[in-house]
Amino acid sequence: MITFDQTLDSVERILEHLKSVAELDSMIEHVKDNLDDFSDMLEYAHKREFKSTDEALEYIDKILLPRLQGIIDALRSGTTDPMRRLTAAKEHSQRLLANLELVTDESADNFTP
């Protein structure tokens, strides 16, 4: 049987983990801004009249690819911990739900005439 204190502790842990939502929201906004900038860079490359294929490839290799890799790295590093905490919140919620369902079932059995 779960006590009120245990329930309160579980809810507090879940809320602590759910703070990750704000971190993910911030990261998503940051990535969107970076992707907008990257889109502008692609548009620039499309409009620019490169003198040769080598010049275009140099722009891709030196400018576009490093920028894209930076976006990927930032997304990967910025979402790993928040996603881990959200997974933990889900697991805590499932355990709490199971415990509360047990209490509800026990209560219903205790009140049966």
Helices and strands as residue ranges (DSSP letters): H 4-18, H 20-47, H 53-59, I 60-64, H 65-110
